């Protein structure tokens, strides 16, 4: 019977017809299952690839074997015994810590802890559902209102992950008819969002507004929407986007501007409100403010702030919001407490800026290459060689200093570095000593010519097939 015929049937007859169709489908499925069970085994059409045979695994194992040959201990996944701020404990030993996002020391603040405990008592741990259907809690709305007030815009939307925030937002707003132009040093989460969207992609030279304009001048009018993405403070280099120049271009070329404030909120501006305050600009001139809750507010998650229309679209259309569990109420509450501290204690942001400036000055005086850093929340020490960066991290750990390396492919080979995250609670003595030890240890590695050049890569490649066959790192 056709669908049209079904539509003309009385409700009772239609129900009987649907039940009969379901019964027949179940019977057919049962017969097919018996046939499948009795079927003789056949050769597979194609053999599934082993993960051990993938080039991605080959890259992982090449790095691992090279490290083992150089006698290097893996510096990643170091486990901490306590909350990690300006100091931390690992294996019962205390370290000066430059590997924490806890810029304003909110993670262990008594106010944050008390509010979080109250939230657990009231709401439990999880929102237990998507906010759209059953996971909405008052703290979600309150946090979004607080973020909107801080940025001086109409609305905000919170997601359960900072990475997901970029992926979901870009994937929601852009499509195959659109174009994204981004700084070449943009975060991986933005690149993932662009890929998901299917939009065309162009990049411009890092923080080079003239290069961005040259791209804008050559664009055809075929694109439906154009989005430009930058970071307030760049997470790998520690320099600041030229927001005034970007807004001047936006006024002339008519694109959306998205600014990632992950490492700028709580750092830039007299009261730590971010890049717009740093430059004294109207925050409403930026279309999309993006940030994370895991740094200055020591929680977890991400947010978008902007117009009410933008928030409405994301809450209705962004898959990472609609189909994902709501932000845990305890995390939303902790983030609200962190924002309250940011607003009521501006001296924390001022202390952070003083510490960052001191670290940068000391590092430059010691002859360390700090790249483009402006001495705010992130100061890299560029080493060049990936293996040298890893060994330097381990050498510093032996001297009571915890800082992690950033190596290829996160940065191009030849630009490997140690990335120092500065907090408001670091002392002058900790900063001066850490810089001095870093300079001394790095010079020792250079004197020994320690690095990739000292590794017999032919031997590495000979060992690689055996490791791939075993399939165990």
C-alpha positions in Angstrom: 0.0 0.0 0.0 1.4 3.4 -0.9 2.0 6.3 1.5 -0.8 8.3 -0.1 -3.2 5.4 0.4 -2.2 5.1 4.1 -2.9 8.9 4.6 -6.5 8.4 3.4 -7.2 5.5 5.9 -9.1 6.0 9.1 -6.8 6.2 12.2 -7.7 2.7 13.5 -7.0 1.1 10.1 -3.8 3.1 9.6 -2.5 1.8 13.0 -3.3 -1.8 12.1 -1.5 -1.4 8.7 1.6 0.1 10.4 1.6 -2.8 13.0 1.4 -5.3 10.1 4.3 -3.7 8.3 6.4 -3.8 11.5 5.5 -7.5 12.0 6.5 -8.4 8.5 9.7 -6.5 8.8 10.6 -8.4 12.0 9.9 -11.7 10.3 12.0 -10.8 7.4 14.8 -9.7 9.7 14.6 -13.0 11.5 14.8 -15.0 8.3 17.8 -12.9 7.1 19.6 -13.5 10.4 19.2 -17.3 10.1 20.5 -17.1 6.5 23.5 -15.1 7.7 24.3 -17.6 10.4 24.2 -20.5 8.0 26.2 -18.8 5.3 29.6 -20.3 4.5 32.6 -18.1 5.4 34.0 -16.2 2.5 37.2 -14.2 1.8 36.7 -10.5 2.9 36.3 -8.0 0.1 39.1 -6.0 1.6 41.3 -6.2 4.6 40.9 -3.6 7.3 44.1 -1.5 7.9 45.9 -2.1 11.1 46.5 1.0 13.1 50.1 -0.1 13.4 50.4 0.4 9.6 49.2 4.0 9.6 51.7 6.8 8.8 50.4 8.6 12.0 51.7 5.6 14.1 55.0 5.7 12.2 55.5 9.3 13.2 54.8 8.5 16.8 57.2 5.6 16.9 59.9 7.5 15.0 59.9 10.1 17.7 59.8 7.5 20.5 62.7 5.5 19.1 64.8 8.6 18.5 64.2 9.7 22.1 65.1 6.3 23.5 68.3 6.3 21.5 69.2 9.7 22.9 68.4 8.5 26.4 65.6 10.9 26.8 62.7 10.3 29.3 59.3 11.2 28.0 58.3 14.6 29.6 54.6 14.4 28.8 51.8 13.2 31.1 53.7 14.1 34.3 51.3 13.3 37.1 50.8 15.9 39.8 50.0 15.1 43.5 48.2 18.3 44.2 46.6 21.4 42.6 49.1 23.0 40.3 49.6 26.7 40.3 52.9 28.7 40.7 54.2 25.6 42.5 53.2 21.9 42.4 54.1 18.5 43.8 55.0 15.4 41.8 56.2 12.2 43.4 56.3 14.0 46.8 58.7 16.6 45.6 57.8 20.3 45.3 58.5 22.2 42.0 58.3 25.7 40.7 55.6 25.3 38.1 55.4 27.1 34.7 53.0 24.6 33.2 49.7 25.8 34.6 46.9 27.9 33.1 46.0 29.1 36.6 47.0 32.7 35.7 45.1 34.5 38.5 45.4 31.7 41.2 41.7 31.1 41.3 42.0 27.3 41.2 42.8 27.0 44.9 41.0 30.2 46.0 38.7 29.5 49.1 35.8 31.4 47.4 35.9 29.1 44.3 36.1 26.0 46.5 33.2 27.0 48.7 30.9 27.9 45.8 31.8 24.6 44.0 31.0 22.6 47.1 27.6 24.4 47.4 26.9 23.6 43.8 27.6 19.9 44.3 25.3 19.8 47.3 22.5 21.4 45.3 22.9 20.0 41.8 25.2 17.0 42.1 28.1 16.7 39.6 26.6 16.4 36.1 23.9 18.3 34.2 22.9 14.8 33.1 21.4 15.9 29.8 21.7 18.3 27.0 20.6 21.8 28.2 18.0 21.8 25.3 16.0 18.9 26.7 16.6 18.5 30.5 20.1 19.8 31.4 19.4 23.5 32.0 20.3 24.8 35.4 20.1 28.4 36.8 23.9 28.6 37.0 24.2 28.2 33.2 22.1 31.3 32.5 23.8 33.2 35.3 27.3 32.4 34.0 26.3 33.4 30.5 24.9 36.7 31.7 28.0 37.4 33.7 30.2 36.8 30.7 28.1 39.0 28.5 28.3 41.8 31.1 32.1 41.4 31.3 32.4 41.8 27.5 29.8 44.5 27.3 27.8 42.6 24.7 24.2 41.3 24.6 24.6 37.5 25.2 26.9 34.6 25.7 26.7 30.8 25.2 28.8 28.2 27.2 30.0 24.9 25.9 31.4 21.9 27.7 34.9 22.2 26.1 37.0 25.1 24.9 38.1 23.0 21.9 34.5 22.1 21.2 33.5 25.8 21.3 35.6 26.7 18.3 34.7 23.5 16.4 30.9 23.8 17.0 30.7 27.6 16.4 32.7 27.7 13.2 31.0 24.5 12.0 27.6 26.0 12.7 28.1 29.4 11.1 30.0 28.6 8.0 29.5 26.2 5.0 30.9 25.3 1.6 29.9 28.6 0.1 31.9 30.5 2.7 35.5 31.5 3.4 37.6 31.6 6.6 40.8 33.6 6.7 42.9 33.0 9.7 46.3 33.9 11.2 48.8 31.2 10.4 49.4 30.5 14.1 45.7 30.0 15.0 44.8 27.2 17.4 44.1 23.7 16.1 40.5 23.8 17.4 39.8 26.6 14.9 41.3 24.6 12.1 39.1 21.6 13.1 36.0 23.8 13.0 36.9 25.1 9.5 37.4 21.6 8.3 34.0 20.6 9.7 32.3 23.5 8.1 33.5 22.7 4.6 34.3 26.4 4.0 37.2 27.5 1.9 40.3 28.4 3.9 43.1 31.0 3.5 45.8 32.0 6.0 47.7 35.2 6.4 51.2 35.7 7.8 51.3 35.9 11.6 49.9 39.2 12.9 50.5 40.8 9.5 47.5 42.9 8.7 48.9 44.1 5.4 49.1 40.5 4.2 45.5 40.0 5.3 44.4 43.0 3.3 46.2 41.7 0.2 44.2 38.5 0.5 40.9 40.4 1.0 41.6 42.6 -2.1 41.9 39.5 -4.3 38.8 37.7 -3.2 35.9 37.1 -5.6 32.4 38.1 -4.6 31.3 34.5 -4.8 31.6 33.8 -1.1 28.4 34.0 0.9 30.1 34.8 4.3 33.7 35.7 5.2 35.1 35.1 8.7 38.5 36.3 9.9 39.9 34.5 13.0 42.7 35.7 15.3 43.8 35.2 18.9 44.0 38.0 21.5 47.2 36.6 23.0 48.7 33.8 20.8 49.1 30.7 22.8 52.4 29.6 21.3 54.2 32.9 20.9 52.7 35.2 23.5 52.2 38.3 21.3 49.0 40.3 20.9 46.7 40.6 17.9 46.6 44.1 16.2 42.9 44.6 17.0 42.7 48.3 16.0 44.1 47.5 12.5 41.8 44.5 12.2 38.7 46.5 13.0 39.7 49.1 10.5 39.9 46.4 7.8 36.6 45.0 8.9 34.9 48.4 8.4 36.2 48.5 4.8 35.9 44.9 3.7 32.8 43.7 5.6 33.8 40.4 7.2 33.0 38.8 10.6 35.8 39.1 13.1 36.3 36.3 15.7 38.8 36.8 18.5 40.0 33.9 20.6 40.6 35.2 24.2 41.7 31.9 25.8 45.0 33.4 27.0 43.9 37.1 27.1 40.9 37.1 29.5 42.3 38.0 33.0 45.6 39.2 31.5 45.1 42.1 29.1 43.6 45.4 30.1 43.8 47.4 33.4 41.0 45.2 34.9 41.9 42.0 32.9 38.8 42.2 30.7 40.9 41.2 27.6 42.0 42.5 24.3 39.3 45.2 23.8 40.2 46.8 27.1 43.9 46.6 26.3 43.4 48.7 23.2 40.5 50.8 24.6 38.0 49.6 22.0 34.3 49.0 21.9 33.8 45.2 22.3 30.6 45.3 20.2 32.8 46.0 17.1 34.0 42.4 17.3 31.4 40.0 16.0 32.5 36.9 18.0 34.4 36.7 21.2 35.5 33.2 22.0 37.3 32.0 25.2 37.8 29.2 27.6 36.9 28.6 31.2 39.9 26.5 32.1 42.5 29.3 32.5 41.7 32.5 34.3 38.5 31.0 35.8 40.1 27.6 36.6 37.1 25.6 35.5 36.4 23.8 32.3 34.5 24.6 29.1 34.3 27.4 26.7 32.1 30.4 25.7 31.0 32.6 22.8 30.0 36.2 23.5 28.4 38.6 21.1 24.9 39.6 19.9 21.6 38.0 21.0 21.1 36.7 17.5 24.4 34.9 17.5 23.6 33.3 20.8 20.1 32.2 19.6 21.6 30.6 16.5 24.2 28.7 18.4 21.7 27.4 21.0 19.4 26.2 18.3 21.8 25.0 15.6 25.3 24.3 16.9 25.7 20.5 17.3 28.3 20.8 20.1 25.6 22.6 22.1 22.4 21.0 21.1 23.6 17.4 21.2 26.1 17.6 24.0 25.5 17.3 27.7 25.3 20.7 29.5 28.3 22.1 31.3 28.5 20.5 34.8 26.8 22.8 37.3 29.8 22.7 39.6 32.1 23.9 36.8 29.7 26.7 35.8 29.6 27.8 39.4 33.4 27.6 39.8 33.7 29.7 36.6 31.3 32.3 38.0 33.4 32.5 41.2 36.6 33.0 39.1 35.0 35.8 37.2 33.9 37.4 40.4 37.5 37.4 41.7 38.7 38.8 38.4 36.2 41.7 38.7 36.7 42.4 42.4 40.5 41.9 42.7 42.1 43.7 39.7 45.5 43.6 41.5 45.8 39.9 40.5 45.9 40.8 36.8 48.4 43.6 37.6 50.7 41.3 39.5 50.5 38.8 36.6 51.5 41.5 34.1 54.4 42.6 36.4 55.6 38.9 36.6 55.4 38.4 32.9 57.3 41.6 32.2 60.0 40.5 34.7 60.3 37.1 33.2 60.6 38.5 29.6 63.3 41.0 30.7 65.3 38.5 32.6 65.1 36.0 29.7 66.3 38.5 27.2 69.2 39.6 29.4 70.2 36.0 29.7 70.4 35.7 25.9 67.4 33.4 25.6 65.3 33.6 22.4 61.7 34.6 23.5 60.5 35.1 20.0 57.6 37.4 19.6 56.4 37.3 23.2 55.3 40.6 24.8 55.6 39.3 28.3 52.0 38.7 29.3 50.7 35.2 30.1 52.9 33.2 27.7 56.6 33.4 27.3 58.3 30.8 25.0 62.0 30.0 25.1 62.8 28.9 21.5 65.3 26.1 21.4 65.0 25.0 17.8 65.6 21.3 18.0 62.7 19.1 19.2 65.0 16.6 21.1 66.9 19.4 22.6 63.7 21.0 23.9 62.6 17.7 25.4 65.9 17.2 27.2 66.0 20.7 28.4 62.6 20.2 30.0 63.9 17.1 31.8 67.1 18.9 32.9 65.0 21.7 34.4 62.8 19.1 36.2 65.9 17.7 37.8 66.5 21.2 39.2 63.0 21.6 40.6 61.4 23.5 37.7 58.5 22.1 35.8 58.0 23.5 32.2 56.9 21.5 29.2 58.3 21.4 25.6 56.3 22.2 22.5 57.7 20.1 19.6 57.0 19.2 16.0 54.3 18.8 14.7 52.7 21.3 17.1 55.3 23.8 15.9 57.5 23.5 12.8 60.7 21.5 13.3 63.4 24.1 14.1 61.0 26.1 16.2 60.6 23.8 19.2 60.4 25.5 22.5 59.7 25.5 26.2 56.5 27.4 26.9 56.4 29.2 30.2 53.0 30.1 31.6 53.3 32.9 34.1 51.0 33.4 37.1 50.3 36.2 39.5 51.7 34.1 42.4 55.2 33.5 41.0 57.8 35.2 43.1 60.6 37.3 41.8 63.1 34.8 43.2 61.4 31.9 41.4 61.4 33.8 38.1 65.0 34.9 38.3 66.3 31.5 39.3 64.3 29.7 36.7 65.5 31.9 33.9 69.1 31.5 35.1 68.9 27.7 35.3 67.2 27.6 31.8 70.0 29.6 30.3 72.7 27.5 31.9 71.2 24.2 31.0 70.5 25.2 27.4 74.0 26.4 26.9 75.2 23.0 28.2 73.1 21.2 25.6 74.4 23.4 22.9 78.0 22.9 24.0 77.4 19.1 23.7 75.7 19.6 20.3 72.8 17.6 21.7 69.8 17.2 19.4 68.4 15.5 16.3 71.7 15.8 14.5 73.3 13.5 17.0 70.7 10.7 16.3 71.4 8.0 13.7 68.1 8.2 11.8 69.1 5.3 9.6 69.1 3.1 12.7 65.8 4.6 13.8 64.3 3.6 10.5 65.7 0.1 10.8 64.1 -0.4 14.2 60.8 1.1 13.1 59.4 -1.9 11.2 60.0 -4.1 14.3 58.1 -1.7 16.5 55.2 -1.5 14.0 55.0 -5.2 13.9 54.7 -5.5 17.7 52.2 -2.6 17.7 53.2 -1.5 21.2 54.7 1.9 22.0 
